[in-house]
Amino acid sequence: MTTWAELLASNRPILADGAMGTMLMSNGLEFGDPPELWNLEHPEIIRRVQRGYVDAGSQVLLTNTFGGNRLRLELHGREDRVDQLNRTAAVLARVEANAADHPVLVAGDIGPSGQIMAAIGGSLTPEIARDVFAEQARGLAAAGVDVMWVETMSDVSEAVAAIQGAKDAAPDVPVIATMSFDTRGHTMMGVSPERAAEALLGAGAAAVGGNCGNGPEEIIPVIEKMRAAFPDAVLVAKGNVGQPTLVGMAVAYETTPEMMAGFARRFADAGANVIGACCGSTPPHLRAMAEALAKL
């Protein structure tokens, strides 16, 4: 067992994990089906995916709960299972973290609500969003996650609501928060890296950064800008391995493990403290990144 503070105290780059959805789809998850149900229906597959990332050197395992809030689960008629799905996911990740031969944290994964915030023309108010995220975070906290991990946000008010909700549920659990800067260096909603970092740190995030997007290249200027604006912040770089392309009937990504090893070094050079990968990544990508970071 270890803590977020202990990992940071090593003064070494922290390696997070890679994609969950990509790995589940390769194991038979159908497009559009909620991955969170696999925590109950196929727990052995969830654990195998997470074990692969641990074996590759990952020090942070995200739970399989990206869409585990009631608004997303409501689309599948599963809004009454928020607590069960999130608790189970955290227990599965904890089993693999505890079995690792190196310190591994369990991060409770919190993705977007799937709705548009009222500030930008939607119907979701910050108060409702905060309550929705707090409900999810309570399930994760009840199973003992080490950190909360808010990710892939586009609207800053939703990201702030997620941080606040997580802190409402578990005030003593650190919250990491990242946004997706996939539109000309900004999020889809026009948020700059500097504005994002200011808002997320101001809401109490222990670390901020960028994830997902169009590929690893676009994460580098995001980290550079955040580092310039906030020299003492803990920064996270967790980008996609490029854009998916169809090869026959299969989906392939252009960025190889060897290429991601190079990006891992570039993320660190830009100022990232926590480095991982997002959509399209696999354990071989993370293993190559771990080996590259070990040489720094």
C-alpha positions as CSV (number, residue, x, y, z in Angstrom):
1,M,0.0,0.0,0.0
2,T,1.2,3.5,-0.8
3,T,-0.3,7.0,-1.0
4,W,-0.4,9.8,-3.5
5,A,1.9,11.9,-1.4
6,E,4.4,9.0,-1.2
7,L,4.5,8.5,-5.0
8,L,5.1,12.2,-5.5
9,A,7.9,12.2,-2.9
10,S,9.9,9.9,-5.1
11,N,10.6,12.9,-7.4
12,R,10.3,10.4,-10.3
13,P,7.8,10.5,-13.2
14,I,4.7,8.5,-12.1
15,L,3.4,6.1,-14.7
16,A,-0.4,5.9,-14.9
17,D,-2.2,3.2,-16.9
18,G,-3.6,3.0,-20.5
19,A,-7.0,2.5,-22.2
20,M,-9.7,0.4,-20.6
21,G,-12.4,0.8,-23.3
22,T,-10.0,-0.2,-26.1
23,M,-9.0,-3.3,-24.2
24,L,-12.6,-4.3,-23.4
25,M,-13.7,-3.9,-27.1
26,S,-10.9,-6.2,-28.1
27,N,-12.5,-8.7,-25.6
28,G,-15.9,-8.4,-27.1
29,L,-17.6,-5.2,-25.7
30,E,-20.0,-3.9,-28.3
31,F,-19.9,-0.3,-29.3
32,G,-22.5,1.7,-27.3
33,D,-22.8,-0.9,-24.5
34,P,-21.9,0.4,-21.0
35,P,-18.4,-0.9,-20.0
36,E,-19.3,-0.4,-16.3
37,L,-21.7,-3.5,-16.4
38,W,-18.6,-5.7,-17.1
39,N,-17.5,-5.0,-13.5
40,L,-20.3,-7.4,-12.6
41,E,-20.7,-9.5,-15.7
42,H,-17.0,-10.1,-16.6
43,P,-14.9,-9.1,-13.6
44,E,-12.1,-11.5,-14.6
45,I,-11.6,-9.5,-17.8
46,I,-11.5,-6.2,-16.0
47,R,-8.9,-7.6,-13.6
48,R,-6.9,-9.1,-16.5
49,V,-6.7,-5.8,-18.3
50,Q,-5.6,-4.0,-15.1
51,R,-3.1,-6.8,-14.3
52,G,-1.6,-6.2,-17.8
53,Y,-1.0,-2.5,-17.0
54,V,0.5,-3.3,-13.6
55,D,2.8,-5.9,-15.2
56,A,3.8,-3.2,-17.7
57,G,4.9,-0.9,-14.8
58,S,1.9,1.3,-14.2
59,Q,1.7,2.9,-10.7
60,V,-1.9,4.1,-11.0
61,L,-4.9,2.0,-12.0
62,L,-8.1,3.8,-13.0
63,T,-11.3,2.0,-12.1
64,N,-13.7,0.9,-14.9
65,T,-16.1,3.7,-14.0
66,F,-15.6,6.4,-16.7
67,G,-19.4,6.5,-17.4
68,G,-20.4,5.4,-13.9
69,N,-22.6,8.4,-13.0
70,R,-26.4,8.2,-12.9
71,L,-27.0,10.4,-15.9
72,R,-24.8,8.2,-18.2
73,L,-26.2,5.0,-16.7
74,E,-29.7,6.3,-17.1
75,L,-29.3,5.9,-20.8
76,H,-29.1,2.2,-20.3
77,G,-31.7,1.9,-17.5
78,R,-29.0,1.3,-14.9
79,E,-29.2,4.5,-12.9
80,D,-30.2,2.6,-9.8
81,R,-26.8,0.7,-9.8
82,V,-24.4,3.6,-9.4
83,D,-23.2,2.6,-6.0
84,Q,-22.9,-1.1,-6.8
85,L,-21.0,-0.6,-10.1
86,N,-18.6,1.9,-8.6
87,R,-17.9,-0.1,-5.5
88,T,-17.3,-3.2,-7.5
89,A,-14.9,-1.5,-9.9
90,A,-12.8,-0.2,-7.0
91,V,-12.7,-3.6,-5.4
92,L,-11.5,-5.2,-8.6
93,A,-8.8,-2.6,-9.1
94,R,-7.7,-2.9,-5.5
95,V,-7.1,-6.6,-5.8
96,E,-4.7,-6.1,-8.7
97,A,-3.0,-3.1,-7.0
98,N,-2.4,-5.1,-3.8
99,A,-1.0,-8.1,-5.8
100,A,1.5,-5.9,-7.6
101,D,5.3,-6.2,-7.0
102,H,5.6,-2.4,-6.8
103,P,3.4,0.4,-5.2
104,V,0.2,1.0,-7.2
105,L,-2.6,3.4,-6.4
106,V,-6.3,2.9,-7.2
107,A,-7.9,5.9,-8.9
108,G,-11.6,6.3,-9.0
109,D,-12.4,7.3,-12.6
110,I,-15.0,10.0,-13.1
111,G,-15.8,11.0,-16.7
112,P,-18.3,13.6,-18.0
113,S,-22.0,13.5,-17.2
114,G,-22.9,13.2,-20.9
115,Q,-25.1,16.4,-20.6
116,I,-24.5,20.0,-21.5
117,M,-24.0,22.5,-18.7
118,A,-26.5,25.4,-18.3
119,A,-23.7,28.0,-18.7
120,I,-23.2,27.0,-22.3
121,G,-26.9,26.5,-23.3
122,G,-27.7,23.1,-21.7
123,S,-30.0,22.1,-18.9
124,L,-27.5,20.7,-16.4
125,T,-26.9,23.1,-13.5
126,P,-23.7,23.1,-11.5
127,E,-25.6,22.1,-8.4
128,I,-27.2,19.0,-10.0
129,A,-23.8,18.1,-11.6
130,R,-22.1,18.3,-8.3
131,D,-24.6,16.0,-6.7
132,V,-24.4,13.5,-9.6
133,F,-20.6,13.4,-9.3
134,A,-20.7,13.2,-5.5
135,E,-23.0,10.2,-5.7
136,Q,-20.5,8.4,-7.9
137,A,-17.6,9.4,-5.8
138,R,-19.3,8.1,-2.6
139,G,-19.4,4.6,-4.1
140,L,-15.7,4.8,-5.1
141,A,-14.7,6.2,-1.7
142,A,-16.7,3.5,0.1
143,A,-14.5,0.8,-1.5
144,G,-11.3,2.7,-0.6
145,V,-9.9,4.4,-3.7
146,D,-6.6,6.3,-3.1
147,V,-7.4,9.2,-5.4
148,M,-10.3,10.4,-7.5
149,W,-9.5,10.9,-11.2
150,V,-11.7,13.3,-13.1
151,E,-11.0,13.1,-16.8
152,T,-11.9,14.0,-20.4
153,M,-13.8,17.2,-19.4
154,S,-14.5,19.9,-22.0
155,D,-16.4,22.4,-20.0
156,V,-14.7,24.0,-17.0
157,S,-17.9,24.4,-15.0
158,E,-18.5,20.6,-15.3
159,A,-14.9,19.8,-14.4
160,V,-15.2,22.1,-11.3
161,A,-18.5,20.5,-10.3
162,A,-16.9,17.0,-10.6
163,I,-14.0,18.1,-8.3
164,Q,-16.4,19.6,-5.8
165,G,-18.6,16.6,-5.9
166,A,-15.6,14.3,-5.3
167,K,-14.5,16.4,-2.4
168,D,-18.0,16.4,-0.9
169,A,-18.0,12.6,-0.9
170,A,-14.4,12.1,0.3
171,P,-12.8,15.4,1.6
172,D,-9.5,13.7,2.4
173,V,-9.0,11.9,-0.9
174,P,-6.9,13.8,-3.4
175,V,-8.6,14.7,-6.7
176,I,-6.7,14.7,-10.1
177,A,-8.5,16.5,-12.9
178,T,-7.7,16.6,-16.6
179,M,-9.4,18.1,-19.7
180,S,-9.3,17.2,-23.4
181,F,-7.6,19.9,-25.5
182,D,-8.6,18.6,-28.9
183,T,-9.7,21.8,-30.7
184,R,-6.8,24.0,-31.8
185,G,-5.1,23.8,-28.4
186,H,-8.3,24.4,-26.5
187,T,-11.1,22.1,-25.3
188,M,-14.2,21.7,-27.4
189,M,-15.8,24.4,-25.3
190,G,-13.0,26.9,-25.9
191,V,-11.1,26.5,-22.6
192,S,-7.3,27.2,-22.8
193,P,-4.8,25.1,-20.8
194,E,-4.0,28.1,-18.6
195,R,-7.6,28.8,-17.8
196,A,-8.3,25.1,-17.1
197,A,-5.4,24.8,-14.8
198,E,-6.4,28.0,-12.9
199,A,-10.0,26.8,-12.4
200,L,-9.2,23.2,-11.5
201,L,-6.4,24.1,-9.1
202,G,-8.7,26.8,-7.6
203,A,-11.4,24.1,-7.1
204,G,-8.9,22.1,-5.0
205,A,-7.4,19.6,-7.5
206,A,-4.2,18.0,-6.4
207,A,-3.0,17.6,-10.0
208,V,-4.2,18.9,-13.4
209,G,-3.4,18.2,-17.0
210,G,-4.6,16.9,-20.4
211,N,-5.9,13.6,-21.6
212,C,-7.6,11.9,-24.6
213,G,-7.7,14.2,-27.6
214,N,-6.3,13.6,-31.1
215,G,-3.0,12.1,-30.2
216,P,0.1,12.5,-28.0
217,E,1.6,15.4,-29.9
218,E,-1.1,17.8,-28.8
219,I,-0.6,17.1,-25.1
220,I,2.9,18.6,-25.2
221,P,2.0,22.3,-25.6
222,V,-0.8,21.8,-23.1
223,I,1.7,20.7,-20.4
224,E,4.2,23.4,-21.4
225,K,1.6,26.2,-21.0
226,M,0.3,24.8,-17.7
227,R,3.9,24.5,-16.4
228,A,4.7,28.1,-17.4
229,A,1.6,29.4,-15.8
230,F,1.8,27.3,-12.6
231,P,5.5,26.3,-12.0
232,D,4.7,24.3,-8.8
233,A,1.7,22.4,-10.0
234,V,1.6,18.6,-10.4
235,L,0.8,18.0,-14.1
236,V,-0.7,15.0,-15.9
237,A,-0.2,13.9,-19.5
238,K,-2.4,11.0,-20.7
239,G,-3.0,11.3,-24.4
240,N,-4.5,9.0,-27.1
241,V,-2.2,7.0,-29.3
242,G,-3.4,8.9,-32.4
243,Q,-6.7,8.6,-34.3
244,P,-8.3,5.3,-35.0
245,T,-8.4,4.0,-38.5
246,L,-10.3,1.0,-40.0
247,V,-8.1,-1.8,-41.2
248,G,-10.5,-4.4,-42.7
249,M,-13.1,-4.8,-39.9
250,A,-10.7,-3.9,-37.1
251,V,-9.7,-0.5,-35.6
252,A,-6.0,0.3,-35.5
253,Y,-4.0,3.2,-34.1
254,E,-0.9,4.6,-35.8
255,T,1.2,5.3,-32.7
256,T,3.4,2.3,-31.9
257,P,4.8,1.4,-28.4
258,E,8.2,2.7,-29.6
259,M,6.7,6.0,-30.6
260,M,4.9,6.3,-27.3
261,A,8.2,5.7,-25.5
262,G,9.5,8.8,-27.2
263,F,6.4,10.8,-26.3
264,A,6.7,9.7,-22.6
265,R,10.2,11.4,-22.6
266,R,8.8,14.4,-24.3
267,F,5.9,14.6,-21.8
268,A,8.5,14.6,-18.9
269,D,10.6,17.2,-20.6
270,A,7.6,19.4,-21.0
271,G,7.0,19.2,-17.2
272,A,4.6,16.4,-16.7
273,N,4.8,14.6,-13.4
274,V,2.2,11.9,-14.1
275,I,2.4,10.2,-17.5
276,G,0.1,7.6,-19.1
277,A,-1.9,6.9,-22.2
278,C,-5.6,7.0,-23.2
279,C,-7.7,5.6,-26.1
280,G,-6.0,3.0,-28.3
281,S,-3.2,2.2,-25.8
282,T,-2.4,-1.3,-24.6
283,P,0.0,-2.8,-22.1
284,P,2.9,-2.9,-24.7
285,H,2.5,0.9,-25.1
286,L,2.8,1.3,-21.3
287,R,5.7,-1.1,-21.0
288,A,7.7,0.9,-23.6
289,M,6.8,4.1,-21.8
290,A,7.9,2.7,-18.4
291,E,11.2,1.6,-19.9
292,A,11.8,5.1,-21.4
293,L,10.9,6.9,-18.2
294,A,13.2,4.6,-16.1
295,K,16.2,5.9,-18.1
296,L,15.5,9.5,-17.3
